[in-house]
Amino acid sequence: MTRAWILPTLFVLCGSVVATGLVFRGKPGAAAPLLLAFVLLAGVNSPLIFPRSIGALEAQRRSAVDGRPVVFWRSGCKYCLRLRIRLGRSARQLHWVDIWRDPAGAAAVRAANDGNETVPTVVVAGRPHVNPDPEWVRQQLAPST
């Protein structure tokens, strides 16, 4: 199991344990919404909500060709989640690199952030920007997209 799935798995397991306890206490009506809430938390903190990740080298190559920004992220990061949600459909136009799945991506982020793996780090025209405003990121996309 990769690190990206540890937090979502813990959410589902904890929710299952608490819901099971409620069922055994005779409160199945309270168990169902609680379990649903934990499953939703797991989904939001999983890689599923993000566009498909590619490797850092491929993202940098594609960015050089099409000029689109590269977003370095990791699951469980509330700032990455905020960026993803606020970008909405525009998020698909960016190149996403999961630093927990790509060692080259993690190295690129450390190089840009004085050895720290601070995400989201958005690279636009070769310049890294740490935790930028989502509206600013949207403005960096080509007007026709």
FENURCOR-V862862 format. One record per residue. N is the residue number from 1. SS is DSSP state (H for helix, E for strand, - for the rest). PHI is phi in whole degrees, -180 to 180 (NA if undefined). D_LAST is the distance of its C-alpha to the last C-alpha in whole Angstrom. Layout:
n->N ss->SS phi->PHI d_last->D_LAST
n->N ss->SS phi->PHI d_last->D_LAST
//
This chain:
n->1 ss->- phi->NA d_last->36
n->2 ss->- phi->-85 d_last->33
n->3 ss->H phi->-60 d_last->33
n->4 ss->H phi->-63 d_last->30
n->5 ss->H phi->-104 d_last->32
n->6 ss->H phi->-66 d_last->35
n->7 ss->H phi->-63 d_last->34
n->8 ss->H phi->-60 d_last->32
n->9 ss->H phi->-64 d_last->36
n->10 ss->H phi->-63 d_last->38
n->11 ss->H phi->-59 d_last->36
n->12 ss->H phi->-66 d_last->37
n->13 ss->H phi->-64 d_last->41
n->14 ss->H phi->-63 d_last->41
n->15 ss->H phi->-62 d_last->40
n->16 ss->H phi->-66 d_last->42
n->17 ss->H phi->-65 d_last->45
n->18 ss->H phi->-66 d_last->45
n->19 ss->H phi->-65 d_last->45
n->20 ss->H phi->-63 d_last->48
n->21 ss->H phi->-61 d_last->50
n->22 ss->H phi->-67 d_last->49
n->23 ss->H phi->-64 d_last->50
n->24 ss->H phi->-67 d_last->53
n->25 ss->- phi->-87 d_last->54
n->26 ss->- phi->83 d_last->54
n->27 ss->- phi->-125 d_last->50
n->28 ss->H phi->-67 d_last->48
n->29 ss->H phi->-66 d_last->46
n->30 ss->H phi->-84 d_last->45
n->31 ss->H phi->-70 d_last->44
n->32 ss->H phi->-62 d_last->42
n->33 ss->H phi->-66 d_last->39
n->34 ss->H phi->-66 d_last->40
n->35 ss->H phi->-63 d_last->39
n->36 ss->H phi->-61 d_last->36
n->37 ss->H phi->-62 d_last->35
n->38 ss->H phi->-67 d_last->35
n->39 ss->H phi->-66 d_last->33
n->40 ss->H phi->-65 d_last->30
n->41 ss->H phi->-60 d_last->31
n->42 ss->H phi->-62 d_last->31
n->43 ss->H phi->-64 d_last->28
n->44 ss->H phi->-67 d_last->26
n->45 ss->- phi->-94 d_last->27
n->46 ss->- phi->-100 d_last->27
n->47 ss->H phi->-69 d_last->24
n->48 ss->H phi->-64 d_last->23
n->49 ss->H phi->-79 d_last->21
n->50 ss->- phi->-96 d_last->19
n->51 ss->- phi->-61 d_last->16
n->52 ss->- phi->-58 d_last->18
n->53 ss->- phi->-83 d_last->20
n->54 ss->- phi->-126 d_last->20
n->55 ss->- phi->-72 d_last->23
n->56 ss->H phi->-61 d_last->22
n->57 ss->H phi->-65 d_last->23
n->58 ss->H phi->-66 d_last->21
n->59 ss->H phi->-63 d_last->18
n->60 ss->H phi->-67 d_last->19
n->61 ss->H phi->-65 d_last->19
n->62 ss->H phi->-64 d_last->16
n->63 ss->H phi->-63 d_last->14
n->64 ss->H phi->-65 d_last->17
n->65 ss->H phi->-81 d_last->15
n->66 ss->H phi->-103 d_last->11
n->67 ss->- phi->77 d_last->12
n->68 ss->- phi->-79 d_last->10
n->69 ss->- phi->-66 d_last->13
n->70 ss->E phi->-110 d_last->15
n->71 ss->E phi->-111 d_last->17
n->72 ss->E phi->-94 d_last->21
n->73 ss->E phi->-145 d_last->22
n->74 ss->- phi->-151 d_last->25
n->75 ss->- phi->-71 d_last->26
n->76 ss->- phi->87 d_last->28
n->77 ss->- phi->-88 d_last->27
n->78 ss->H phi->-66 d_last->26
n->79 ss->H phi->-74 d_last->24
n->80 ss->H phi->-66 d_last->22
n->81 ss->H phi->-63 d_last->22
n->82 ss->H phi->-61 d_last->21
n->83 ss->H phi->-62 d_last->18
n->84 ss->H phi->-62 d_last->17
n->85 ss->H phi->-68 d_last->18
n->86 ss->H phi->-71 d_last->17
n->87 ss->H phi->-76 d_last->13
n->88 ss->H phi->59 d_last->13
n->89 ss->H phi->-66 d_last->11
n->90 ss->H phi->-64 d_last->8
n->91 ss->H phi->-60 d_last->11
n->92 ss->H phi->-69 d_last->10
n->93 ss->H phi->-84 d_last->8
n->94 ss->- phi->-96 d_last->11
n->95 ss->E phi->-99 d_last->14
n->96 ss->E phi->-103 d_last->17
n->97 ss->E phi->-126 d_last->20
n->98 ss->E phi->-84 d_last->23
n->99 ss->- phi->-70 d_last->26
n->100 ss->- phi->-82 d_last->29
n->101 ss->- phi->-106 d_last->28
n->102 ss->- phi->-129 d_last->27
n->103 ss->H phi->-59 d_last->30
n->104 ss->H phi->-67 d_last->28
n->105 ss->H phi->-66 d_last->25
n->106 ss->H phi->-63 d_last->28
n->107 ss->H phi->-65 d_last->30
n->108 ss->H phi->-64 d_last->27
n->109 ss->H phi->-68 d_last->26
n->110 ss->H phi->-62 d_last->30
n->111 ss->H phi->-64 d_last->30
n->112 ss->H phi->-84 d_last->27
n->113 ss->- phi->-125 d_last->29
n->114 ss->- phi->52 d_last->33
n->115 ss->- phi->88 d_last->34
n->116 ss->- phi->-97 d_last->32
n->117 ss->- phi->-95 d_last->30
n->118 ss->- phi->-83 d_last->28
n->119 ss->- phi->-128 d_last->25
n->120 ss->- phi->-76 d_last->22
n->121 ss->E phi->-115 d_last->21
n->122 ss->E phi->-108 d_last->18
n->123 ss->E phi->-104 d_last->18
n->124 ss->E phi->-122 d_last->16
n->125 ss->- phi->53 d_last->17
n->126 ss->- phi->82 d_last->20
n->127 ss->E phi->-106 d_last->21
n->128 ss->E phi->-82 d_last->22
n->129 ss->E phi->-131 d_last->21
n->130 ss->E phi->-90 d_last->23
n->131 ss->- phi->46 d_last->22
n->132 ss->- phi->-74 d_last->20
n->133 ss->- phi->-66 d_last->19
n->134 ss->H phi->-57 d_last->16
n->135 ss->H phi->-65 d_last->15
n->136 ss->H phi->-64 d_last->15
n->137 ss->H phi->-61 d_last->13
n->138 ss->H phi->-59 d_last->10
n->139 ss->H phi->-67 d_last->11
n->140 ss->- phi->-78 d_last->11
n->141 ss->- phi->-77 d_last->7
n->142 ss->- phi->-62 d_last->6
n->143 ss->- phi->-58 d_last->6
n->144 ss->- phi->-78 d_last->4
n->145 ss->- phi->-98 d_last->0
//
